[in-house]
């Protein structure tokens, strides 16, 4: 006996519902968490102290003097930024440069990012932050009286790391706090880059489930998400189709039901 189109529509709708049901549930849970979350808490803003200000009566050397000193050590082809920052109460220039070299193997140019810290009062270059300096900077920026739980020196951070796509190397200073906050300090830049806490980590995991980007977590144009979006549309359309086909069948049965008169 040949199966009706109603049977195939119902079967397709059922299997699409099973496949998409879990993902729809994750989308819903994620949407609820996103809409009910305080983003200031997710970003850890309530735990951050303002960046200390420098005195206006300091005497600064010209950034040109610092660049001349850097050129003696590295080739400088482009300047990304020169910024006056504070490190443990003293003024420093944070210099970010690009050096371009010729790759003889493939005849292409290789670009290398170069970061330097220089005393803004003397122009003297200094090395990256030490572990002790990074911890002190993190403690000064963390609101309250933090107690350090652990310190980790990062040179790599994959696509799933909470410090992904941020300047390296960096120190990860984790504090004994209910939020389990970790403060990331870039050693070559001398500044705090990120605050990460448990609320952010939950948000980040649910965002990965929401975007279905299991590599970088932030690509909302990936093919898996596109495919599931299409499947979801097909599921909705098949549901409406199933409803109207069933309605017509019921109406047809009622119309042909024998009269009792």
TIROTI-616370 format. One record per residue (C-alpha): residue number from 1; x, y, z; residue in three letters. Coordinates in Angstrom, 2 decimals, decimal comma. Layout:
// residues N
NUM:X:Y:Z:ALA
...
END
This chain:
// residues 261
1:0,00:0,00:0,00:UNK
2:1,45:3,35:-1,08:UNK
3:2,16:5,79:1,74:UNK
4:0,49:9,21:1,56:UNK
5:2,33:12,50:1,44:UNK
6:0,90:13,15:4,90:UNK
7:2,96:10,22:6,20:UNK
8:6,22:11,53:4,71:UNK
9:5,61:15,08:5,91:UNK
10:4,89:13,82:9,43:UNK
11:7,99:11,60:9,43:UNK
12:10,23:14,40:8,14:UNK
13:8,85:16,82:10,72:UNK
14:9,35:14,29:13,52:UNK
15:13,01:13,60:12,70:UNK
16:13,83:17,26:12,17:UNK
17:12,22:17,95:15,54:UNK
18:14,43:15,35:17,23:UNK
19:17,61:16,66:15,55:UNK
20:16,87:20,33:16,20:UNK
21:15,19:19,97:19,59:UNK
22:18,41:19,93:21,63:UNK
23:19,85:22,90:19,74:UNK
24:16,61:24,86:20,12:UNK
25:16,76:24,15:23,86:UNK
26:20,35:25,45:24,01:UNK
27:19,38:28,56:22,05:UNK
28:16,54:29,19:24,49:UNK
29:18,69:28,65:27,60:UNK
30:21,38:30,91:26,15:UNK
31:18,86:33,61:25,26:UNK
32:17,43:33,54:28,77:UNK
33:20,88:33,82:30,35:UNK
34:21,91:36,66:28,02:UNK
35:18,73:38,65:28,61:UNK
36:18,78:38,18:32,39:UNK
37:22,50:38,84:32,88:UNK
38:23,97:42,12:34,06:UNK
39:26,70:42,77:31,50:UNK
40:28,65:44,91:33,98:UNK
41:28,96:41,83:36,18:UNK
42:29,81:39,61:33,22:UNK
43:32,62:41,99:32,22:UNK
44:33,75:42,29:35,83:UNK
45:33,32:46,09:35,84:UNK
46:32,31:46,09:39,51:UNK
47:35,69:44,50:40,34:UNK
48:37,80:47,04:38,47:UNK
49:39,44:50,04:40,01:UNK
50:40,06:53,05:37,79:UNK
51:43,47:53,30:36,14:UNK
52:45,74:55,45:38,37:UNK
53:46,35:58,94:37,02:UNK
54:49,74:60,56:36,55:UNK
55:50,71:63,91:38,03:UNK
56:50,52:66,87:35,65:UNK
57:53,88:68,27:36,74:UNK
58:55,99:65,37:35,46:UNK
59:58,76:66,14:32,98:UNK
60:58,60:63,94:29,88:UNK
61:61,15:63,28:27,18:UNK
62:60,11:63,32:23,54:UNK
63:58,77:60,06:22,08:UNK
64:61,18:60,65:19,20:UNK
65:64,05:60,06:21,58:UNK
66:62,51:56,72:22,57:UNK
67:62,02:55,73:18,91:UNK
68:65,65:56,54:18,15:UNK
69:66,70:54,25:20,99:UNK
70:64,42:51,44:19,73:UNK
71:65,84:51,76:16,20:UNK
72:69,26:50,92:17,61:UNK
73:67,85:47,58:18,75:UNK
74:65,16:46,76:16,15:UNK
75:64,21:47,79:12,66:UNK
76:61,09:49,97:12,84:UNK
77:59,01:50,28:9,64:UNK
78:55,66:51,37:11,06:UNK
79:54,31:52,72:14,32:UNK
80:51,08:51,23:15,62:UNK
81:50,76:53,42:18,71:UNK
82:52,67:55,39:21,32:UNK
83:50,82:55,73:24,61:UNK
84:51,69:57,28:27,94:UNK
85:50,81:54,80:30,70:UNK
86:51,34:54,40:34,42:UNK
87:53,25:51,45:35,86:UNK
88:53,40:51,28:39,65:UNK
89:53,30:55,05:40,01:UNK
90:55,81:55,91:37,28:UNK
91:55,19:57,22:33,71:UNK
92:56,17:55,00:30,81:UNK
93:55,80:55,11:27,05:UNK
94:54,14:52,05:25,61:UNK
95:55,44:51,79:22,04:UNK
96:53,96:49,34:19,54:UNK
97:55,79:49,01:16,22:UNK
98:55,89:46,85:13,11:UNK
99:59,08:45,49:11,57:UNK
100:58,97:44,12:8,01:UNK
101:61,55:41,64:6,76:UNK
102:62,04:39,86:3,42:UNK
103:61,42:36,11:3,41:UNK
104:63,90:34,76:0,87:UNK
105:62,23:31,33:0,73:UNK
106:58,91:32,49:-0,74:UNK
107:59,84:36,09:-1,62:UNK
108:57,19:37,47:0,69:UNK
109:57,35:40,05:3,44:UNK
110:57,09:38,95:7,07:UNK
111:55,59:41,41:9,55:UNK
112:56,71:41,28:13,16:UNK
113:55,03:43,12:15,99:UNK
114:57,47:44,80:18,39:UNK
115:56,43:46,15:21,79:UNK
116:58,64:48,24:24,05:UNK
117:58,31:50,04:27,37:UNK
118:60,42:53,13:28,01:UNK
119:60,71:55,38:31,04:UNK
120:58,90:58,55:29,95:UNK
121:61,11:60,75:32,17:UNK
122:64,47:59,43:30,99:UNK
123:63,75:57,66:27,69:UNK
124:65,50:54,52:28,89:UNK
125:64,08:51,25:27,64:UNK
126:63,08:48,60:30,11:UNK
127:62,22:44,93:29,75:UNK
128:58,81:43,27:30,07:UNK
129:57,06:43,17:33,43:UNK
130:58,35:40,71:35,98:UNK
131:55,99:38,30:37,72:UNK
132:56,10:40,40:40,90:UNK
133:55,30:43,61:38,99:UNK
134:52,40:41,97:37,13:UNK
135:50,92:40,70:40,40:UNK
136:51,23:44,12:42,00:UNK
137:49,53:45,79:39,02:UNK
138:46,69:43,25:39,11:UNK
139:46,20:43,79:42,85:UNK
140:46,11:47,56:42,39:UNK
141:43,37:47,26:39,73:UNK
142:41,26:44,68:41,60:UNK
143:38,59:46,19:43,84:UNK
144:38,86:45,13:47,48:UNK
145:41,65:43,31:49,30:UNK
146:42,50:40,47:46,93:UNK
147:44,53:37,46:47,93:UNK
148:46,46:35,83:45,11:UNK
149:45,58:32,19:44,51:UNK
150:47,78:31,42:41,50:UNK
151:49,92:33,04:38,81:UNK
152:50,44:31,61:35,33:UNK
153:52,67:32,89:32,54:UNK
154:51,00:32,52:29,14:UNK
155:52,81:32,44:25,82:UNK
156:50,02:30,78:23,82:UNK
157:46,22:30,83:24,07:UNK
158:44,09:28,67:21,77:UNK
159:40,68:29,57:20,38:UNK
160:38,87:28,25:23,46:UNK
161:41,02:29,99:26,04:UNK
162:39,31:32,83:27,90:UNK
163:42,23:35,11:26,98:UNK
164:42,12:34,25:23,26:UNK
165:43,06:36,90:20,68:UNK
166:44,68:39,16:23,27:UNK
167:48,30:40,34:23,57:UNK
168:50,85:37,72:24,60:UNK
169:52,89:36,96:26,59:UNK
170:50,78:37,70:29,64:UNK
171:50,47:36,87:33,31:UNK
172:47,19:35,31:34,49:UNK
173:46,69:36,28:38,14:UNK
174:43,80:34,43:39,80:UNK
175:42,43:35,72:43,10:UNK
176:40,74:33,92:45,99:UNK
177:37,32:35,42:45,44:UNK
178:33,80:33,94:45,10:UNK
179:33,76:35,03:41,46:UNK
180:37,08:33,23:40,79:UNK
181:38,31:36,25:38,89:UNK
182:41,49:36,11:36,82:UNK
183:43,24:39,33:35,82:UNK
184:45,39:39,20:32,68:UNK
185:48,38:41,55:32,46:UNK
186:50,34:41,80:29,19:UNK
187:54,00:41,70:30,17:UNK
188:55,35:43,60:27,14:UNK
189:52,61:46,25:27,22:UNK
190:52,64:46,75:30,98:UNK
191:48,87:47,01:31,28:UNK
192:45,84:45,00:32,43:UNK
193:44,05:43,55:29,42:UNK
194:41,11:41,50:30,69:UNK
195:39,10:40,52:33,77:UNK
196:37,53:37,08:33,56:UNK
197:35,10:35,67:36,16:UNK
198:32,65:32,76:36,45:UNK
199:29,73:34,72:35,03:UNK
200:31,79:35,58:31,96:UNK
201:32,81:31,92:31,56:UNK
202:29,17:30,76:31,65:UNK
203:28,26:33,50:29,18:UNK
204:31,13:32,50:26,89:UNK
205:30,15:28,80:26,92:UNK
206:26,49:29,55:26,19:UNK
207:27,55:31,98:23,46:UNK
208:29,54:29,17:21,82:UNK
209:26,43:26,96:21,98:UNK
210:24,36:29,83:20,61:UNK
211:26,61:30,60:17,62:UNK
212:27,56:26,94:17,10:UNK
213:31,12:28,10:16,43:UNK
214:33,14:25,48:18,26:UNK
215:36,50:26,84:17,07:UNK
216:36,66:30,60:17,60:UNK
217:33,22:30,98:19,28:UNK
218:32,54:34,36:17,66:UNK
219:31,89:33,53:14,00:UNK
220:28,13:33,80:13,48:UNK
221:28,49:33,09:9,75:UNK
222:29,73:29,50:10,11:UNK
223:28,15:26,80:7,96:UNK
224:26,88:24,72:10,88:UNK
225:24,77:27,60:12,18:UNK
226:23,52:28,33:8,67:UNK
227:22,56:24,68:8,15:UNK
228:20,67:24,46:11,44:UNK
229:18,90:27,73:10,68:UNK
230:17,71:26,27:7,37:UNK
231:16,70:23,02:9,08:UNK
232:14,77:25,04:11,63:UNK
233:12,94:26,89:8,87:UNK
234:12,13:23,59:7,14:UNK
235:10,84:22,18:10,43:UNK
236:8,49:25,14:10,93:UNK
237:7,25:24,98:7,33:UNK
238:6,73:21,20:7,54:UNK
239:4,79:21,73:10,78:UNK
240:2,44:24,23:9,11:UNK
241:2,12:21,94:6,09:UNK
242:1,32:18,99:8,35:UNK
243:-1,34:21,06:10,11:UNK
244:-3,10:22,10:6,88:UNK
245:-2,88:18,61:5,33:UNK
246:-4,35:17,07:8,49:UNK
247:-7,03:19,74:8,62:UNK
248:-8,08:19,02:5,03:UNK
249:-8,18:15,28:5,72:UNK
250:-10,40:15,78:8,76:UNK
251:-12,65:18,14:6,84:UNK
252:-12,92:15,63:3,99:UNK
253:-13,90:12,84:6,41:UNK
254:-16,58:15,00:8,01:UNK
255:-17,97:15,96:4,60:UNK
256:-18,34:12,33:3,50:UNK
257:-19,76:11,06:6,80:UNK
258:-23,17:9,44:6,12:UNK
259:-26,21:11,41:7,29:UNK
260:-28,31:10,01:10,17:UNK
261:-31,59:11,39:8,71:UNK
END
